[in-house]
Amino acid sequence: MKGKYRYLLGILSLILLLVVLTVPALAQGSDPTDDEVNAIARQLYCPVCENIPLDTCGTAACEQWRGIIREKLAEGWTEDQIKTYFVEQYGDRVLAEPPRRGFNWLAYVVPMLALAAGVALLVIGFRKWREQARVQETTRRSGEDRPAAEPTDEYLKKVEEELKARSEGQK
Amino acid sequence: MVAEIGFGAIFITLIFTLYGIGAAIYGDRTKSQRWILSAHQVLKLVFPVMTISVGSLLYLLATDHFEVVYVADVSSRSMPLYLKLTALWGGQAGSLLFWSWLLAGFSSAVAFRKWDRDRDLLPWVIVVNLVTLAFFLVLNVFYENPFTRYWQDASGILVSFSRPEGAISVFPRDGGGLNPLLRHPGMIIHPPMQYLGFAGFIIPFSFAMASLIKKRSDDRWIRLSRGWTLWAWMFLSLGLVLGARWAYDVLGWGGYWGWDPVEISALMPWLTGTAYLHAVLIQEKRNMFKDWSLVLIILTYLLVIYGTFITRSGLLSSVHSFAQSRIGPIFLVFLTLTILVSAWLLSSRWKILRADHVLEQVLSREGLIIIGVVLFLGMLVASFWGVLFPILSELVTGQKVTVGPPFYERVAAPIMGGLLILMVLCPLAVWSIVSYKHLGRLLWKPFLVSLAGIALPLWGGYNRWPAVIAFWLVAFVLAVNFFEIIRRTRVRRKTEAESWGTALLHVLKRNQRSYSAMIVHIGVVLMALGIIGIEFFQTETQATLAEGQQLSLGSYTMTYEDLAVFDAPDARNVARAVVSVERDGRVLGELYPRRDFYYDSGQPVTIPGVRSTLLDDFYVILVDWKAVTSEGATFKVYHNPLVKWLWVGSLVFIAGVVFATWPGKKTNPRQER
């Protein structure tokens, strides 16, 4: 029995040794490059330097934040994990856009509603205007002939307009 | 003594304006020309008197009078004279004084125009101008006095304009110096242009209000203010472009526009101002959409005030700093009053603004312009909401959020696309009715040529499809305008038997307005070319190099040659790197990215080294370096394709606007097409 235990213990400690040796090595990718750090930093904003993305900000605080990103990357964190880490530490304002939840939905919904309203107004407006135009058209048709919409000669049209303007008297 | 003169001049102007407002209103009510004349004189006088005040502050800045708080804040002994003078708009109080001065300039200038024909509008133009001026002067007199000074008594240092009881003057030895980011040629002309653009829109607004108050339904106010509007619009556009250029040259983030709330505040009046310029075209030609023109110019004025308010009140950084701001609440009151008065005027006169014509076809020029106006308004709503939302969020949830570039880009990109399509169709569409056959006949040749706009980028390796569509539209707009000019010249050549050159000259001269519009639009699409290039195809990389090591980006390779750190005479420490750039093995030259550290303000400024061609910019930033040990320096390198077209296009754009305002044979706008 004793020998069996010793045997098991030996295997267990070997496994443990393997785990201790390999897991960090697996998690620890190669040293993150500046570009990998910047790719994440670009999407973050520190609370002090407002509206300056982290990858271009020159302050010491932002430098330190980039250092944190580098460390986390080296520890094998994913992009989302790192972003979540900063949100948990400093709030939603570190993100380039408000996260889509709760009150923040308003930020996205209002422009869409405005767009819908704009399109609706245009459609209704054009319909109404066309209706009015049709009414005018019929009244005009009964009266005089419709003037040609498209002049045959550009220049002749100019001349005619000029004459008309002259007779109206220039300002 | 000079400070007293400067402050006295503001104070006297304020008294003048208040009197002028009263005199103009009273004169109009009682039909007394004498009172109106008196108010008219006030309008002429505000600029010269304000000039005394601005002159005083400039004198104090130039002669290092650091006992004046403003001078001590924004200037320092080591600054060269031109920077001391430009420090006039380097801080809150000074920039508000500068604002008032430019406003007074526009007001006085409009006072000197010939008023014989439009006597009825005059009193209300005076009132609107003077009320706006009075508002800014109140800010300068009671809240942001640029002439307050340091004093000392038993209790310590005091800040006050007049000498407190038992205090003696304090003369600090040196000032804090101008924010180093502002020490750049772009920053010297960018703010005055921006302010000129802002202040200039007061003129069309005052004419619009006068016309509304007088219950006139004609478009006289638009014609009278057209030149003023164009100048204001040009200054505003120039201000925006110079700001972009300054950001590209100094801020060292490889870009030109960051969707910063301050930038957006400057963009918003430009959006409505541009929409206004287009809407008035319809009113002038077809006597339609009078209400749109009025609403748009009122919006522009409100957004000018709002923009100044939001950037000056501390509201942007936090609602809490707004609560501490002394001028924020006043701005809010003034804005609210303006909205109420304009809304009341509009609603009470809505009936007289009925259109003479109706819109007959969507594809007519007026139909297309209206769609364009709505697109501009869409961008405005998104921008307005994007700036407002973080403030709202902080108020409602207590949590501050960032609304950054991705938010705006999602809106701006499709709107830009829509505007490009409109710019293809608009020069060909005629007023009132367009036949599809006619349009098709004019479109097919430019369409064929525009296919080059697909082929060229694909050949150059720019193959992301939204960008390719955008490139194609740019080519289409250029082709349409080009063919239009040729077509019209050919008609003229045939009918008048002239040579190509003379015919072209005549055509251009006869239709100054429509050709200036074409030039402006060509400028806009060239700018679009730059924007598409950098937005879709910018690449970047960063690395720490030892001397002699290389860094590659695309076909470019840069070698770190040398770094020198030294003190410059104007109290700054300069770290300047030398890098050589080659492309495909061919040496292109050296770049000198550097980092300036200003001792007096303790701030660094990153100046990139840029190699710029029409095809692309190679842009190097010195991010960091290790002193002495020559361990190496960190560089950030950007490749910005086509961005130079942004600047080339803006020059074309400005040339177009100047051509539009150029005094020539003024043709009746109704006879142009």
Interface residues (C-beta under 8 A of the other chain):
Chain A: T33 D34 D35 N38 Y45 P47 E50 N51 I52 P53 T56 G58 G91 D92 R93 V94 L95 A96 E97 P98 G102 F103 N104 L106 A107 V110 P111 A114 L115 G118 L121 L122 G125 F126 W129 R130 Q132 A133 Q136 A149 E150 D153 E154 Y155 K158 E161 E162 K164 A165 E168 Q170 K171
Chain B: R223 L251 G252 W253 G254 G258 W259 D260 P261 L316 S317 V358 L359 E360 Q361 V362 G367 I370 I371 V374 L377 G378 V381 A382 W385 G386 F389 P390 L392 S393 V396 T397 Q399 K400 V401 T402 V403 G404 P405 P406 F407 V411 V430 S432 I433 S435 H438 R488 V491 R492 T495 R510 E540 T541 Q542 A543 T544 P604 T606 V623 T634 K636 N668 R670 Q671
